[in-house]
Amino acid sequence: MAGQLTLGLFEDIKPGQEKITVLTGASVKYNAYAFKDIESVIARCIFMSELPGLYPPDFRSQVMETVEVTEDEFDSKNVPFDIRGDPNEELWRDVLAGDIDRDRVFYDYKSLGQTVTIEGDRGIPDLAKKRELTLQQFLTPPIITRFIAQALGLDIPGTPASVFDNSCGIGRMFQFLNPQCDIAGIEVEEKAYHMARALFPGAHIIQDDMIHHPRVIADYLLINPPFSIQLEKKNCGFKNAGWGDLGPGTSIKSHIAAMETAIESARYFVAAMLPTGYFTNEDTLTFERWVNSRAKLVYRLDIEGKAFTKYGFTWPCSVVIYSTDNLTIPGTLHHKTDTLDEAFLARELAILQLSETGRIIREAAEHIRKRGHIHFTKPEKYKPPTVQEPIAKLPLKGTNTVKICLSPDASCLNLKIDNVLSALKVHEFREAMGKEWNQGLSGYTSLADVKLRRKNLLEDPRALYELWTDISRTGLTPIIDPQYANWIVKKAKWFERQMAPYEQFIKGKDGEWICLHKDDGIKSLYPELYQARLKRLDQLGITWLWPFQKEDVARMSLKDTTILADQMGLGKSRQIIALALLYGCKHNLIVVEPKLKDEFVKEFKAVGITDYQIITDEKHLKSLKKFNLMAYNLLWRTLNNYTKKTFAKAMRRRFQFIAIDEAHKIKAKDSEQAKAVRMLKARYKLLSTGTPIANYPRNIFSLLVFGWGDATERNHYGYYSPIERVDEHGHQSGYTTGTRQFKEDFISIEWVTPQFEHTLDSGAKSREVPKIKDPEKWWQMMNSKIIRRQRDEPEVKEYITFPKPEIRTELIKMSPEHIKHYKHWLDDFASWFKKQLRMEKEEGHKIDQMMVLAHLTQLQFASTIPQSPKTNTKDAQWSFGPTTKQQRTIELIKEAIANEEKIIVFSERPEFQRFIQEILHTKHGIKSHLFIGQQGIKERNILLNDFRNNGTNVLLATTSCGEVGLNIPEANVVVLADTSWTPSKQIQAYSRILRPQQKKKPKISLLRAAGTIDEYMAQLMAAKSEAIDEGIDYQEAAAFDASKWLSYKDFTIKMLREEGYNI
């Protein structure tokens, strides 16, 4: 029986006050038996305002929401499954008889984890299958649930707390709660759900998956979540969800989902039983930090695995309590035990109750007793959303024609009709085209969506005729829009020119230079247009380019987008300016590294450009200049403090030509600067970078999407649009994603996660080989997109001469003290790594390659700068002065000064540079300048100018600060004190001195500590450099033995074994 009344929500109520202020009103439906009288309802609403700070900001609206409560038709005697042969058959017979002994059920009920077995269980290989069958259902021991209830004061009669468990099993977390508690829960497994309903007939328990309920409302959440079950759902609503088969934010581990719901939903406390590995597993490290930012861990009891033997499992677990209301509770009570008995837990309970945490827990329970029952989440089973059919606004009958026309953005064809009957025929026509399986998306792709794309129409001349014929067969009369007819003719010619290859010089096997595409390149195919562009350059008064640069600018102007990949020192900046002038656009945007804005300004002044500005503020967008410079890091910033609109969004279509300098900076799909750059739209684009492939072939993918679109006629690959799947034999079979097809075509790799398949830069992978899988197909894709000059080309050498550097590698032997120090950190690394291998074997835990890399970086510190606080610790103190590598660095500096030469020392670590500067100053009286990231750009420019022009002869630079855009021919000696993981960083760094203006012999020293991480990194760098040469210089890489290629994990195993560790 349901009644209806209107309630007000009140505040500032004081004893004896007759006047009350109604803040909001809502209609609330309730069960007649829920409240004894209206006064009790109003009293509860009034009391909510007496406890400020105990509820979330939107709690009032949550309390006053309309809730439909219906009679519960659940009948515990109606068991919907066969109980014969069930491990709990006797208990189920008691349920059928209506004679339930609750204590017996809680102690005797066997979970799936205790009863499910796999025939011929192979251990680790069958671990995933076992998880799937058992649902990781291991019920909580009663001795633990009683301890949790007592610790939180929930066993005390008269405490009307609301308690929620989002994986409640048979309800063991509710066993010792006092009868006044409001209980709610979720359980996915049918039998456990039915038993929970039988044991707690007044509770609000549903059978559902926890992924459908990311947020609830309750005073306490008591959970023992299933571990490591992968949950998948689009738009699942969990903040910690990651990449899955359905895309970003769709996949989350069951224990993380349960904990997130608990932390975000509990008004007071969360109590949980978790495997102790939760606190030691690298996979949960980031999530644990997230939890600690929102809740305070006030109690933790670690229990060894052997204590749980009689409960059917033997892994160590921890009982934890988090406070979600009071984050200022001092300290965490953290205890350990290898036994689990009444006496021990009684002592633990006494310690907890006497602590500050115990006092706050009692206060919360007292508040709840005064407050009484209030709103909490009564979960409802998830129902998939229904798709509402659009309301037809067309007349029922009309003409029998279908107009074939372009979509507004010219990305596909639209089939326009004027009546419902024709619309139904067109719908039937589209459906008849069918669907094909898309392996990348794990779903079906509509062939109509693919065949009507402009990519298909421009690549296949017969596509329009076939479409016309197919529509005619349906009884409709197709008519081609004249606009589309004109468009397709013009676009066909445009497309042909865009796909014409660029001429490029490469060095043959005999050392002779060969010009590729000499007869079928863009110059040969469009000679008149090419000559007209050269003439236009002269008319514009562009006399500040070398002849080969003029030729390249004229060639690039024949296309809409190009990657300008000239080697360092060949004047890419001036070519950007000249191309903008040749295109003749009113407004041009050049996106640069913040530290390179001044370099571009110098080029503007050198060539006589005055109509330019540096965009730093919203006001600059109101008066655009011909040339507009902007730093990467401003693109994703908001225009001001009063809007969410970013500069990139505000400038989306403001420019006709956009040049991206140092374009390799946008290689990561989901980086802020890459997303901001991809938001920019322009007719003409130029991507300028001497290293379009920084490490692996996939580094170029994001550049292709920005420049040539997502799965378009000019770029078959993309992040979002489906493309035809082509196997290794060239046969088409279904559809896939562009990232997956790119991986299949060009990347040599063992396995990847869905996240890596969708982004090609983030997510886990294994054994990626730095080699292009199909070089011929790669060159066919890139020859129309990339224009590149090398310093030794005949047409370049005729005008520019670059000095040949003397490059030498020095393998430096470490001192005994340094070996001992390095060995300490190697031992530490070996211990950590062995633990990871054990967890991988026993728990199926996957070793995170990035965590391995972080530990390898620790070894780099021990090798290069043991004085750093990262390695100079209490357990491994360094008090032995400079290392042999540092001494050698100082010797090279002194040699350069003696020879009246300027020297630049590069290192990945600022600590190294500071230490060297201190030694130079205090022991040798040598002045030097630091050039590191902690300094502002303005300060670095002042120091660089002093180094170039005055008496300071030593520049101590971090590799990241000196790797791009700077010309420093005043120096002729470079020392690379450590090794980078990325070859382009080091090449870019020492190329700062390799300029035509160089007047002395360049000398480059690569210092490596013998027997350390440096030697592996040298191997990695060599292999990556070959991949770069193969990808952009058409050089055939040496035969590569993939079986010998080492991932970070493989290398670690090999290195530690060779050092004598038992791995």
KOLKE-83658 format. One line per field, with one value per residue (C-alpha): x, y, z; residue in three letters. Coordinates in steps of 0.5 Angstrom, whole numbers, plus 500, padded with zeros to 3 digits. Each point is the difference from the previous one (the first is absolute). Layout:
<pts>
u	c(X ...)
v	c(Y ...)
w	c(Z ...)
code	c(ala ...)
</pts>
This chain:
<pts>
u	c(500 503 499 501 503 504 506 504 507 502 506 502 495 501 496 494 500 493 502 503 503 498 506 498 494 499 495 502 496 501 498 495 504 506 498 496 498 501 503 506 501 501 504 505 500 501 506 504 502 502 506 504 506 497 497 502 499 494 497 494 498 501 496 494 500 494 501 495 499 496 498 506 497 507 498 506 496 500 507 501 506 501 503 501 507 502 506 495 494 498 500 495 495 500 498 495 497 500 504 507 505 504 506 500 500 505 505 499 498 505 502 502 507 500 496 502 505 503 502 507 502 506 501 502 498 493 500 495 496 499 499 494 497 500 499 506 494 504 495 502 502 495 505 502 493 499 506 498 493 503 506 495 494 495 499 497 492 497 505 496 506 499 505 501 504 501 502 497 500 495 500 506 502 493 500 502 496 495 493 498 505 498 503 501 505 501 502 501 500 493 501 503 495 494 504 501 493 497 505 498 493 499 507 500 504 500 504 504 507 504 502 493 500 506 497 495 499 501 503 504 503 502 504 504 500 502 507 503 493 500 494 498 494 500 499 501 500 507 505 506 497 505 501 496 497 495 505 502 497 496 504 502 502 494 504 502 493 497 505 499 492 501 505 496 493 501 498 504 505 502 502 503 503 506 505 507 502 496 505 506 498 503 493 496 505 497 493 502 503 493 497 504 499 492 500 505 502 499 501 504 501 504 498 505 497 501 495 494 502 493 496 502 506 507 502 502 494 499 494 500 496 499 497 497 497 506 507 503 501 507 504 498 500 503 501 502 498 501 495 492 497 495 505 504 494 498 506 500 493 502 506 496 495 505 503 498 497 495 498 498 497 495 499 497 496 497 498 496 497 497 499 496 498 502 500 505 500 495 504 495 502 504 496 503 498 495 501 494 498 500 493 499 499 500 493 498 500 504 505 504 507 506 505 507 504 505 500 501 507 502 502 494 494 493 494 495 492 494 495 499 499 507 503 498 503 507 500 499 505 505 499 500 507 502 505 507 503 505 506 503 493 497 494 497 501 494 503 495 504 506 498 497 507 503 507 496 497 507 504 495 498 494 497 495 498 499 496 496 498 499 495 496 499 496 495 502 503 507 502 507 500 504 504 503 501 504 504 502 503 504 502 502 505 502 501 504 505 500 502 506 506 506 507 505 507 503 507 500 504 506 500 497 494 494 494 494 493 504 496 493 501 496 505 499 493 498 506 496 497 506 504 494 501 508 498 496 505 504 494 500 507 502 507 502 500 505 498 498 496 496 499 497 496 497 499 496 496 497 497 496 504 507 505 506 506 506 506 502 503 497 496 493 497 501 497 494 500 501 494 495 502 499 493 498 496 497 502 505 501 507 500 507 503 500 508 500 495 506 504 494 500 507 498 494 505 506 495 496 494 496 493 500 499 501 493 500 493 493 500 505 495 496 505 504 506 502 505 498 505 497 503 498 498 495 496 496 500 493 499 499 498 492 500 501 502 507 505 500 492 500 504 497 499 503 506 501 507 503 507 502 508 503 494 503 497 493 501 497 492 497 505 497 505 498 492 501 504 495 494 503 497 503 500 508 504 508 503 507 505 507 498 493 501 503 500 496 496 494 502 498 493 497 503 497 493 501 503 496 493 498 499 499 502 507 501 497 502 496 498 492 498 499 505 500 504 506 504 507 499 496 493 494 496 495 502 504 503 505 505 499 501 507 502 499 503 507 501 503 498 498 493 497 494 494 502 506 497 495 506 506 504 497 498 504 504 505 507 498 506 503 499 495 496 499 505 497 493 502 504 494 496 505 503 494 500 508 505 507 507 506 507 504 495 503 495 501 508 500 498 501 506 500 506 501 500 504 496 503 497 504 499 502 502 497 504 499 496 495 499 498 495 497 500 496 494 501 499 494 497 501 496 494 500 501 493 497 502 497 493 500 501 495 495 500 502 503 507 499 505 500 502 505 503 499 505 505 500 502 506 501 501 504 505 500 499 500 500 493 495 497 506 504 496 501 500 505 504 505 506 505 500 499 500 504 495 499 508 500 495 504 506 497 497 508 502 495 502 507 499 496 494 492 497 493 499 493 497 493 501 500 504 506 500 500 505 505 499 502 506 502 499 503 506 502 497 497 493 494 493 494 495 495 492 499 502 496 500 502 506 502 500 505 505 500 501 506 503 500 503 504 505 496 502 497 492 497 494 494 499 492 502 505 498 496 499 507 506 506 506 504 502 503 501 494 500 494 501 495 495 493 495 498 505 497 502 507 501 496 504 507 497 500 507 500 498 503 502 505 507 504 500 494 502 494 502 495 501 498 502 502 496 494 493 503 503 493 497 505 498 493 502 503 494 495 505 500 492 500 505 496 493 502 507 498 506 499 501 505 497 497 499 494 501 506 496 499 495 501 498 504 506 499 500 506 504 499 501 507 501 499 493 496 494)
v	c(500 507 507 507 506 506 501 506 500 505 503 505 496 502 497 504 504 500 503 495 502 495 500 495 495 494 494 494 493 496 493 501 495 504 506 500 507 506 504 494 502 507 499 496 506 505 496 500 508 499 496 504 497 493 500 501 507 497 496 504 499 492 500 503 496 497 492 495 494 494 494 495 494 495 494 496 493 501 498 501 495 492 499 493 498 507 501 504 495 499 507 501 495 504 506 497 497 507 498 504 500 506 498 494 503 505 494 495 503 499 505 499 501 494 495 502 495 500 493 500 506 503 505 507 499 498 506 504 495 498 508 499 494 502 508 500 498 499 502 504 496 501 502 506 502 501 503 506 500 501 505 505 499 497 494 505 500 506 503 501 500 499 494 498 495 500 492 498 492 497 506 498 508 501 494 504 506 503 499 507 501 501 495 500 496 497 493 498 492 497 495 505 505 496 498 507 502 494 502 507 501 507 502 503 495 500 495 504 502 505 504 502 504 504 505 498 504 497 501 494 496 493 496 494 501 495 501 501 498 505 504 503 505 506 507 496 506 498 505 495 496 499 497 494 497 505 506 505 500 493 495 499 495 498 501 507 501 498 504 507 499 499 506 505 497 499 506 498 494 494 493 495 494 500 495 503 501 506 504 497 499 505 499 503 506 505 498 500 507 502 497 503 507 499 496 499 493 499 493 494 493 496 492 495 495 494 503 499 492 498 505 497 505 501 507 506 505 507 502 508 506 506 507 504 505 502 500 503 494 500 494 493 494 494 493 493 493 493 498 501 499 503 502 504 503 502 503 504 502 503 504 503 502 504 503 507 496 496 507 503 493 501 507 498 494 505 505 494 498 508 501 493 497 504 499 495 497 494 497 498 495 503 501 501 507 500 503 505 500 507 503 500 507 498 499 493 501 504 499 494 503 500 506 498 506 501 501 507 498 497 493 496 499 501 497 505 499 503 495 494 495 502 500 493 498 504 497 493 501 502 494 496 502 495 501 497 498 505 497 506 502 493 502 501 505 503 499 506 505 497 500 507 503 505 496 494 505 503 494 496 503 495 501 505 496 494 504 503 493 497 506 499 492 502 504 507 505 503 507 503 506 505 503 493 498 507 498 493 502 505 496 494 505 503 493 497 506 499 493 501 498 505 500 498 498 494 497 493 494 503 506 504 505 498 504 496 502 504 498 499 505 507 504 496 499 507 504 506 501 499 505 505 499 501 506 503 499 505 505 500 502 493 501 497 493 495 497 493 504 503 494 497 505 500 493 500 506 495 496 502 496 498 497 504 496 503 498 505 507 500 506 497 507 504 495 500 508 499 495 504 506 496 497 507 499 506 497 495 496 497 496 500 497 506 500 501 506 505 496 501 507 501 497 504 506 497 499 507 497 506 497 495 500 495 497 500 503 500 507 498 495 507 503 494 502 496 496 498 496 496 495 493 501 505 497 496 505 504 507 503 498 501 495 492 502 499 504 494 499 508 500 493 503 507 499 497 498 496 498 496 500 495 495 494 503 498 493 498 499 502 506 506 504 494 501 507 500 495 505 505 500 503 499 500 497 499 495 502 495 497 494 498 493 501 493 495 500 501 507 503 498 506 505 496 501 507 501 496 498 494 494 505 499 503 496 493 500 503 500 500 498 492 498 494 495 497 494 499 497 506 497 504 497 504 506 503 506 504 499 493 500 504 496 493 504 503 498 494 498 494 502 507 502 503 507 499 498 506 505 497 504 499 493 494 496 495 499 506 499 507 498 501 493 502 506 499 502 505 504 499 504 505 502 505 503 501 505 499 502 498 504 495 501 503 506 501 500 505 505 498 496 497 498 493 498 496 495 495 496 499 494 502 495 502 500 495 504 502 493 498 506 498 493 502 503 494 495 504 500 493 498 505 496 493 502 502 494 496 504 499 492 500 505 501 507 504 503 507 502 508 497 496 507 504 495 500 507 500 496 505 505 495 500 507 504 496 507 501 499 495 495 503 497 498 493 502 506 503 504 499 506 500 493 498 503 506 501 499 505 505 498 501 507 502 497 505 506 499 499 507 496 501 493 498 494 497 495 497 502 507 498 498 507 503 496 501 507 500 496 505 506 498 495 503 507 499 504 496 501 496 499 496 499 503 507 504 501 507 499 494 505 505 494 497 507 501 493 502 507 501 496 495 493 495 498 495 498 495 496 502 508 499 495 504 507 503 502 500 500 504 493 495 495 495 495 496 497 495 497 501 495 504 501 506 504 498 502 506 502 500 502 507 501 497 506 503 506 495 503 494 493 497 495 495 496 494 498 493 497 493 494 504 502 505 494 497 507 500 494 503 506 497 496 506 504 495 500 508 499 495 504 507 499 493 497 492 499 494 493 500 494 501 494 504 506 502 503 504 494 495 505 500 492 500 505 497 493 502 504 493 501 494 503)
w	c(500 498 502 497 504 499 504 501 502 506 502 506 505 507 506 502 493 497 493 495 493 495 495 495 499 497 499 503 499 506 503 506 504 499 505 506 499 496 506 500 493 501 506 496 494 506 503 493 501 507 498 495 496 501 493 493 497 496 505 501 493 501 506 497 493 498 502 498 505 498 504 499 497 502 503 503 499 492 499 492 499 501 507 499 501 502 505 505 498 508 501 494 502 507 496 496 506 503 506 499 506 498 504 497 493 501 503 495 493 495 495 493 502 504 496 492 497 494 497 499 503 497 505 497 493 503 505 495 499 507 502 495 503 507 499 506 505 506 506 506 506 506 505 495 499 507 502 494 503 507 498 497 505 495 505 505 501 498 494 494 495 493 498 492 497 493 499 506 499 505 504 505 501 503 505 506 499 505 497 500 494 493 495 493 495 493 498 493 502 500 506 504 499 501 507 502 499 504 505 500 498 502 496 493 497 492 495 496 498 504 493 500 506 501 505 506 506 507 507 500 494 502 495 498 492 495 498 493 496 494 499 494 498 496 504 506 504 504 501 500 494 495 492 499 493 500 500 506 506 499 504 508 504 505 506 498 498 507 504 495 502 507 501 496 503 507 505 506 499 495 503 495 500 495 497 503 493 499 504 497 493 495 496 505 502 496 503 507 499 498 506 505 497 501 507 506 501 508 501 497 502 496 501 497 495 505 504 495 499 503 496 493 498 502 497 505 501 503 504 499 502 497 502 495 504 504 497 505 505 502 498 498 505 496 503 497 503 497 505 499 507 505 505 495 497 507 501 493 502 506 497 495 504 505 494 497 494 505 503 493 498 507 498 493 503 506 494 496 507 501 492 499 493 494 493 497 493 499 494 494 494 494 494 493 498 494 494 498 492 497 499 492 498 492 496 499 492 495 495 498 500 504 500 500 503 505 507 503 502 493 504 497 496 502 497 500 500 501 502 505 495 497 506 502 493 501 507 497 495 505 505 494 499 506 505 501 506 503 504 503 503 501 497 493 495 496 492 498 505 497 492 501 503 495 501 496 495 498 500 496 494 499 507 498 494 504 505 495 497 507 502 493 502 506 495 502 495 502 498 501 503 495 506 501 493 499 507 498 494 503 506 496 497 507 502 495 501 508 499 495 503 502 497 505 500 503 501 496 502 497 503 494 501 496 499 501 496 495 494 504 506 501 496 494 500 501 497 498 506 504 495 502 507 500 496 505 505 496 500 507 501 504 498 507 498 497 494 502 506 494 497 506 502 492 501 507 497 495 506 506 505 501 505 499 503 498 504 506 497 493 502 501 503 494 496 504 499 493 499 504 495 494 502 501 506 504 507 501 507 502 506 504 506 505 500 493 499 500 495 495 501 498 494 499 501 495 494 501 503 504 500 506 507 506 503 507 502 498 497 495 496 499 495 497 496 494 504 507 504 506 505 501 507 499 495 505 505 501 497 507 507 498 495 498 493 498 495 496 499 500 494 497 493 500 496 493 501 506 501 506 502 503 498 503 507 498 499 506 499 506 502 502 494 495 501 500 493 497 502 495 493 494 493 500 505 501 505 501 503 499 504 498 503 507 502 496 494 503 503 493 501 503 495 494 504 501 493 496 504 503 495 494 493 501 507 500 508 505 508 499 493 498 494 495 504 495 502 499 493 498 500 503 506 504 503 506 503 497 506 500 492 501 505 496 494 503 508 502 507 504 503 502 505 496 503 496 494 500 501 498 505 507 503 501 495 500 495 495 495 498 492 495 498 493 497 493 503 504 495 495 506 502 493 499 507 502 496 503 499 503 501 495 494 494 499 508 500 494 504 507 503 507 504 501 508 503 504 505 506 506 505 507 505 507 506 506 504 494 498 508 500 493 502 506 496 495 506 502 493 499 507 497 493 503 504 494 496 506 500 493 501 506 499 492 502 493 501 498 495 503 507 497 497 506 504 494 500 508 497 495 506 504 494 498 506 506 504 499 506 496 501 505 506 507 498 494 501 495 503 495 496 492 497 494 495 503 501 492 499 504 496 493 502 502 494 496 504 499 492 501 498 503 502 502 505 499 505 501 508 503 506 496 497 506 503 494 501 507 499 494 505 506 498 493 500 494 498 497 499 502 494 503 501 506 498 496 492 501 505 495 494 504 502 493 497 505 499 492 500 507 504 503 496 504 499 504 497 501 494 500 500 495 495 495 496 503 495 504 495 505 504 496 506 503 505 501 508 500 495 498 498 494 494 498 506 500 493 500 506 497 493 504 498 493 496 494 504 504 499 504 500 504 505 503 506 502 508 502 507 498 503 501 497 495 496 499 498 495 497 500 497 494 498 501 495 495 500 499 494 497 501 498 496 496 503 500 508 501 501 507 504 504 504 503 502 507 503 507 503 496 501 507 501 495 504 507 498 497 506 504 503 500 496)
code	c(met ala gly gln leu thr leu gly leu phe glu asp ile lys pro gly gln glu lys ile thr val leu thr gly ala ser val lys tyr asn ala tyr ala phe lys asp ile glu ser val ile ala arg cys ile phe met ser glu leu pro gly leu tyr pro pro asp phe arg ser gln val met glu thr val glu val thr glu asp glu phe asp ser lys asn val pro phe asp ile arg gly asp pro asn glu glu leu trp arg asp val leu ala gly asp ile asp arg asp arg val phe tyr asp tyr lys ser leu gly gln thr val thr ile glu gly asp arg gly ile pro asp leu ala lys lys arg glu leu thr leu gln gln phe leu thr pro pro ile ile thr arg phe ile ala gln ala leu gly leu asp ile pro gly thr pro ala ser val phe asp asn ser cys gly ile gly arg met phe gln phe leu asn pro gln cys asp ile ala gly ile glu val glu glu lys ala tyr his met ala arg ala leu phe pro gly ala his ile ile gln asp asp met ile his his pro arg val ile ala asp tyr leu leu ile asn pro pro phe ser ile gln leu glu lys lys asn cys gly phe lys asn ala gly trp gly asp leu gly pro gly thr ser ile lys ser his ile ala ala met glu thr ala ile glu ser ala arg tyr phe val ala ala met leu pro thr gly tyr phe thr asn glu asp thr leu thr phe glu arg trp val asn ser arg ala lys leu val tyr arg leu asp ile glu gly lys ala phe thr lys tyr gly phe thr trp pro cys ser val val ile tyr ser thr asp asn leu thr ile pro gly thr leu his his lys thr asp thr leu asp glu ala phe leu ala arg glu leu ala ile leu gln leu ser glu thr gly arg ile ile arg glu ala ala glu his ile arg lys arg gly his ile his phe thr lys pro glu lys tyr lys pro pro thr val gln glu pro ile ala lys leu pro leu lys gly thr asn thr val lys ile cys leu ser pro asp ala ser cys leu asn leu lys ile asp asn val leu ser ala leu lys val his glu phe arg glu ala met gly lys glu trp asn gln gly leu ser gly tyr thr ser leu ala asp val lys leu arg arg lys asn leu leu glu asp pro arg ala leu tyr glu leu trp thr asp ile ser arg thr gly leu thr pro ile ile asp pro gln tyr ala asn trp ile val lys lys ala lys trp phe glu arg gln met ala pro tyr glu gln phe ile lys gly lys asp gly glu trp ile cys leu his lys asp asp gly ile lys ser leu tyr pro glu leu tyr gln ala arg leu lys arg leu asp gln leu gly ile thr trp leu trp pro phe gln lys glu asp val ala arg met ser leu lys asp thr thr ile leu ala asp gln met gly leu gly lys ser arg gln ile ile ala leu ala leu leu tyr gly cys lys his asn leu ile val val glu pro lys leu lys asp glu phe val lys glu phe lys ala val gly ile thr asp tyr gln ile ile thr asp glu lys his leu lys ser leu lys lys phe asn leu met ala tyr asn leu leu trp arg thr leu asn asn tyr thr lys lys thr phe ala lys ala met arg arg arg phe gln phe ile ala ile asp glu ala his lys ile lys ala lys asp ser glu gln ala lys ala val arg met leu lys ala arg tyr lys leu leu ser thr gly thr pro ile ala asn tyr pro arg asn ile phe ser leu leu val phe gly trp gly asp ala thr glu arg asn his tyr gly tyr tyr ser pro ile glu arg val asp glu his gly his gln ser gly tyr thr thr gly thr arg gln phe lys glu asp phe ile ser ile glu trp val thr pro gln phe glu his thr leu asp ser gly ala lys ser arg glu val pro lys ile lys asp pro glu lys trp trp gln met met asn ser lys ile ile arg arg gln arg asp glu pro glu val lys glu tyr ile thr phe pro lys pro glu ile arg thr glu leu ile lys met ser pro glu his ile lys his tyr lys his trp leu asp asp phe ala ser trp phe lys lys gln leu arg met glu lys glu glu gly his lys ile asp gln met met val leu ala his leu thr gln leu gln phe ala ser thr ile pro gln ser pro lys thr asn thr lys asp ala gln trp ser phe gly pro thr thr lys gln gln arg thr ile glu leu ile lys glu ala ile ala asn glu glu lys ile ile val phe ser glu arg pro glu phe gln arg phe ile gln glu ile leu his thr lys his gly ile lys ser his leu phe ile gly gln gln gly ile lys glu arg asn ile leu leu asn asp phe arg asn asn gly thr asn val leu leu ala thr thr ser cys gly glu val gly leu asn ile pro glu ala asn val val val leu ala asp thr ser trp thr pro ser lys gln ile gln ala tyr ser arg ile leu arg pro gln gln lys lys lys pro lys ile ser leu leu arg ala ala gly thr ile asp glu tyr met ala gln leu met ala ala lys ser glu ala ile asp glu gly ile asp tyr gln glu ala ala ala phe asp ala ser lys trp leu ser tyr lys asp phe thr ile lys met leu arg glu glu gly tyr asn ile)
</pts>
